[in-house]
Amino acid sequence: MEKIIGIQGVQGSFHHLVAQEYFGTNVKVLECMSFHELVHSLVAGDSQEIVMAIENSIVGSILPNYALIDEHDLKVVGEHYIPINMNLMALPGQDITSIKKVYSHPMALLQCKEFFKKHPHIKLIEDTDTAEVARRISEKQSKGIGAVASKIAAELFGLEILAEAIHTKKSNATRFLIVSNIKKEPNGIKIDKASLKFELESRRGSLVSVLNIIRDYNLDMTKIQSMPIIETPWKYSFFVDVIFEDYSEFQKAIKIIEVMTEHLKILGTYKNNL
C-alpha cells in the first residue's frame, strides 16, 4: 500500500514542497485546509504521516501545533527546514498598481508586512493557504486580486510574479515536523535529537534544575517553549528540543528529568536535520 502524506494546504504550498524534499518528488499527498484537519487525517488513518510547520525564523513558534501533537499523543519522527521565499503573484498582464486585494495565509502576510507598507492601496486579507489562493485566482480568473505564495505555485497555476522575495528578512526559514501515530524505528539512521514535553511545580528554581541536568549530560538545548495550562492558571507546560551525540547519555538524563518533572513525555526521537 502506497504511503499517503498529509499536508496543510494544496499542491504548490510550502508543506507540499517539504513533502517532496523529504519523501521524494513522487510522494502521494492528502490536502488538508487546516492543521486540525491535518491531524484528524492522521488520527483517522487517512494519512500515514503528516508534514506540519512548527516554527518560523521571523514570526516564531506556531503554538497551537505543539498542543495538537500533545493532545493526540502523536510522535515526531523527523524534521525538515526550508528557506521561505514569498512572492506576489496575479493573473498575467497586471502590475502592482492594479492589485487591490491580496489574500494569503496569515503567517505569510506577517512575514511580508514591510513590503506592503510601501503599497497602502492593497488590502490584505487572511486566508487558509498560500497556494490555495493562487489556485483560486487561476480558476476564477480573478483580476485585481493577488496572492503571496511560492514560485512553484505561480508555475502550477499560471500566474505572473509581480514582485519576488517580498519577505522582510531574507534569511527567512521554516522548520517542519514529520509526525506519525507510531514511533518509527531508527533502521540505521543516527538518532541525535529529541522533542520533550513536561510540567513543573510552581517552585523556585525548578526549571533551572532541569536545565542543569540537560547541561550535565551533554545535551544541547535548541528550543524551549512555554505554554499555559488552561485548567491550572499560572502553571505552564514546557516543550524542549535537545540534540546529543551519545544516545545513552540522553537516556540517563531522561530518567533523572522524569523524577524532577510532572507528566514528562518524549514527543519523539529523530535525526537532527539542521
C-alpha positions as CSV (number, residue, x, y, z in Angstrom):
1,M,0.0,0.0,0.0
2,E,1.4,3.4,-1.0
3,K,2.1,5.7,1.9
4,I,-0.1,8.9,1.9
5,I,1.4,12.0,3.5
6,G,-0.9,14.7,4.8
7,I,0.0,18.3,4.1
8,Q,-1.6,21.6,5.2
9,G,-2.7,23.3,2.1
10,V,-2.7,22.2,-1.6
11,Q,-0.1,21.2,-4.1
12,G,2.3,24.1,-4.6
13,S,2.3,25.0,-0.9
14,F,5.4,25.1,1.2
15,H,4.1,21.9,3.0
16,H,3.9,20.2,-0.4
17,L,7.5,21.3,-1.1
18,V,8.7,19.8,2.2
19,A,6.8,16.5,1.4
20,Q,8.6,16.3,-1.9
21,E,12.0,17.1,-0.5
22,Y,11.6,14.7,2.5
23,F,9.8,11.8,0.9
24,G,10.6,12.2,-2.8
25,T,9.1,14.1,-5.7
26,N,6.5,11.3,-6.4
27,V,5.1,11.4,-2.9
28,K,1.3,11.0,-2.7
29,V,-0.2,13.8,-0.7
30,L,-3.5,14.4,1.0
31,E,-4.5,18.1,1.0
32,C,-5.9,19.5,4.3
33,M,-7.1,23.1,4.7
34,S,-6.3,23.4,8.4
35,F,-3.9,22.0,10.9
36,H,-6.9,20.5,12.8
37,E,-8.0,18.7,9.6
38,L,-4.4,17.6,9.0
39,V,-4.1,16.0,12.4
40,H,-7.5,14.4,12.0
41,S,-6.4,12.8,8.8
42,L,-3.6,11.1,10.7
43,V,-5.8,10.0,13.7
44,A,-8.4,8.7,11.3
45,G,-5.9,6.7,9.3
46,D,-6.5,8.7,6.0
47,S,-2.7,9.6,6.0
48,Q,0.2,7.6,7.4
49,E,2.4,10.5,8.3
50,I,1.9,14.3,8.1
51,V,4.0,17.4,7.5
52,M,3.4,20.2,10.0
53,A,5.0,23.6,10.2
54,I,6.2,24.3,13.8
55,E,8.2,27.5,13.8
56,N,9.5,30.3,11.5
57,S,12.7,32.2,11.9
58,I,10.8,35.5,11.7
59,V,7.5,35.1,13.5
60,G,8.5,32.3,15.9
61,S,6.6,29.2,17.1
62,I,3.2,28.0,16.0
63,L,1.9,27.3,19.5
64,P,-1.4,25.6,18.6
65,N,0.6,22.9,16.7
66,Y,2.5,21.9,19.8
67,A,-0.8,21.5,21.6
68,L,-2.2,19.3,18.7
69,I,0.8,17.0,18.8
70,D,0.5,16.7,22.6
71,E,-3.3,16.3,22.8
72,H,-3.4,13.5,20.2
73,D,-0.3,11.7,21.6
74,L,1.4,11.9,18.2
75,K,5.0,11.1,17.6
76,V,7.6,13.3,16.0
77,V,9.7,11.1,13.6
78,G,11.6,13.7,11.7
79,E,12.2,17.3,10.8
80,H,12.9,19.4,7.7
81,Y,14.0,23.0,7.2
82,I,13.4,25.0,4.1
83,P,14.0,28.7,3.1
84,I,10.8,30.5,2.6
85,N,10.7,32.8,-0.4
86,M,7.5,34.8,-0.6
87,N,6.4,36.3,-4.0
88,L,3.5,38.5,-5.0
89,M,1.6,37.0,-8.0
90,A,-1.5,37.6,-10.0
91,L,-3.0,36.8,-13.4
92,P,-0.7,37.8,-16.3
93,G,-0.8,41.3,-17.7
94,Q,-1.3,43.2,-14.5
95,D,1.0,45.4,-12.4
96,I,1.1,46.2,-8.6
97,T,-0.9,49.4,-9.1
98,S,-3.9,47.3,-10.4
99,I,-3.9,44.9,-7.5
100,K,-6.5,46.0,-4.9
101,K,-6.6,42.9,-2.6
102,V,-4.0,40.3,-1.6
103,Y,-5.0,37.0,0.0
104,S,-2.7,34.6,1.8
105,H,-2.1,32.6,4.9
106,P,-1.7,35.0,8.0
107,M,1.8,33.8,8.6
108,A,2.8,34.7,5.1
109,L,1.3,38.2,5.3
110,L,3.0,38.8,8.6
111,Q,6.4,37.9,7.1
112,C,5.8,40.5,4.3
113,K,4.3,43.4,6.2
114,E,7.2,45.8,5.4
115,F,6.7,45.3,1.7
116,F,3.0,46.0,1.9
117,K,3.6,49.2,3.9
118,K,5.0,50.6,0.6
119,H,1.8,49.7,-1.2
120,P,-1.0,51.0,1.1
121,H,-3.6,50.8,-1.6
122,I,-3.6,47.0,-1.3
123,K,-6.0,45.5,1.3
124,L,-4.5,42.4,3.0
125,I,-6.9,39.5,3.7
126,E,-6.1,36.4,5.7
127,D,-6.8,33.0,4.0
128,T,-6.3,29.3,4.7
129,D,-3.3,28.6,2.5
130,T,-0.8,30.4,0.2
131,A,-1.1,28.0,-2.8
132,E,-4.9,27.6,-2.5
133,V,-5.3,31.3,-3.1
134,A,-3.1,31.1,-6.2
135,R,-5.2,28.2,-7.4
136,R,-8.5,30.1,-6.8
137,I,-7.3,33.2,-8.6
138,S,-6.4,31.0,-11.6
139,E,-9.7,29.0,-11.6
140,K,-11.9,32.1,-11.3
141,Q,-9.6,34.3,-13.4
142,S,-9.8,37.0,-10.8
143,K,-8.3,40.3,-11.9
144,G,-7.2,42.9,-9.3
145,I,-6.5,40.1,-6.8
146,G,-3.1,38.9,-5.8
147,A,-1.6,36.0,-3.8
148,V,1.5,35.7,-1.7
149,A,3.0,32.2,-2.4
150,S,5.9,30.2,-3.7
151,K,7.3,30.3,-7.2
152,I,6.1,26.7,-7.6
153,A,2.5,27.9,-7.0
154,A,2.9,30.5,-9.7
155,E,4.1,27.9,-12.2
156,L,1.4,25.4,-11.3
157,F,-1.4,27.8,-11.6
158,G,-0.2,30.0,-14.5
159,L,0.2,33.2,-12.5
160,E,2.8,36.0,-13.1
161,I,5.1,37.1,-10.4
162,L,4.8,40.8,-9.8
163,A,7.4,41.1,-7.1
164,E,9.9,38.5,-5.9
165,A,11.3,37.8,-2.4
166,I,9.0,40.2,-0.7
167,H,9.5,38.8,2.8
168,T,11.1,41.2,5.3
169,K,14.0,39.1,6.4
170,K,15.9,37.4,3.6
171,S,17.1,34.7,5.9
172,N,13.5,33.6,6.4
173,A,13.2,29.8,7.0
174,T,10.6,27.5,8.5
175,R,11.0,24.3,10.5
176,F,8.6,21.5,9.7
177,L,8.0,18.3,11.7
178,I,7.2,14.9,10.2
179,V,4.6,13.4,12.5
180,S,3.2,9.9,12.8
181,N,0.8,7.9,15.0
182,I,3.5,5.4,15.9
183,K,7.2,5.6,16.9
184,K,9.5,4.9,14.0
185,E,12.4,2.5,14.4
186,P,15.8,4.1,13.5
187,N,16.7,1.4,10.9
188,G,20.3,2.5,10.8
189,I,19.6,6.2,11.0
190,K,21.5,8.1,13.7
191,I,19.1,9.4,16.3
192,D,20.6,12.6,17.8
193,K,17.6,14.9,18.5
194,A,14.6,14.7,20.8
195,S,11.4,16.7,21.5
196,L,10.2,16.6,25.1
197,K,7.2,18.0,27.0
198,F,6.9,18.3,30.7
199,E,5.2,20.3,33.5
200,L,6.8,21.7,36.6
201,E,5.7,22.5,40.1
202,S,5.5,26.2,41.0
203,R,8.7,26.1,42.9
204,R,11.7,28.4,42.8
205,G,14.5,27.0,40.6
206,S,12.6,24.1,39.3
207,L,13.2,24.9,35.6
208,V,16.9,25.8,36.3
209,S,17.3,22.4,37.9
210,V,16.1,20.6,34.8
211,L,18.3,22.8,32.6
212,N,21.3,21.9,34.7
213,I,20.6,18.2,34.1
214,I,20.4,18.8,30.4
215,R,23.8,20.5,30.6
216,D,25.4,18.0,32.9
217,Y,24.6,15.1,30.5
218,N,26.0,16.9,27.4
219,L,22.6,17.6,25.8
220,D,22.4,20.8,23.8
221,M,19.0,22.6,24.1
222,T,18.0,24.1,20.8
223,K,14.5,25.1,21.7
224,I,12.3,25.9,24.8
225,Q,8.7,27.0,24.5
226,S,6.3,27.5,27.4
227,M,2.6,27.1,27.1
228,P,0.0,27.9,29.8
229,I,-2.1,25.0,31.2
230,I,-5.6,26.3,30.7
231,E,-7.1,24.1,33.6
232,T,-4.5,25.4,36.1
233,P,-3.9,29.2,35.9
234,W,-0.2,30.3,36.2
235,K,1.1,26.8,35.6
236,Y,3.0,26.0,32.4
237,S,4.0,23.2,30.1
238,F,7.4,23.3,28.6
239,F,8.3,22.0,25.1
240,V,12.0,21.4,24.8
241,D,14.2,20.2,21.9
242,V,17.6,18.8,22.6
243,I,20.4,17.4,20.4
244,F,23.1,15.0,21.6
245,E,26.0,12.8,20.5
246,D,25.5,9.9,22.8
247,Y,22.0,8.3,23.0
248,S,22.9,6.6,26.3
249,E,23.6,10.0,27.9
250,F,20.2,11.2,26.7
251,Q,18.5,8.1,28.3
252,K,20.3,8.8,31.6
253,A,19.2,12.4,31.6
254,I,15.6,11.4,30.9
255,K,15.5,9.1,33.9
256,I,16.5,12.0,36.2
257,I,14.3,14.6,34.5
258,E,11.3,12.2,34.8
259,V,11.7,12.4,38.6
260,M,12.1,16.2,38.7
261,T,9.1,17.0,36.5
262,E,5.4,16.2,36.1
263,H,3.9,14.4,33.1
264,L,7.2,14.0,31.2
265,K,6.5,12.9,27.6
266,I,9.0,12.2,24.9
267,L,7.2,13.5,21.8
268,G,9.8,11.9,19.5
269,T,13.5,11.0,18.9
270,Y,14.8,11.5,15.4
271,K,17.7,12.7,13.2
272,N,18.7,16.4,13.5
273,N,18.2,17.9,10.1
274,L,19.7,21.4,10.6
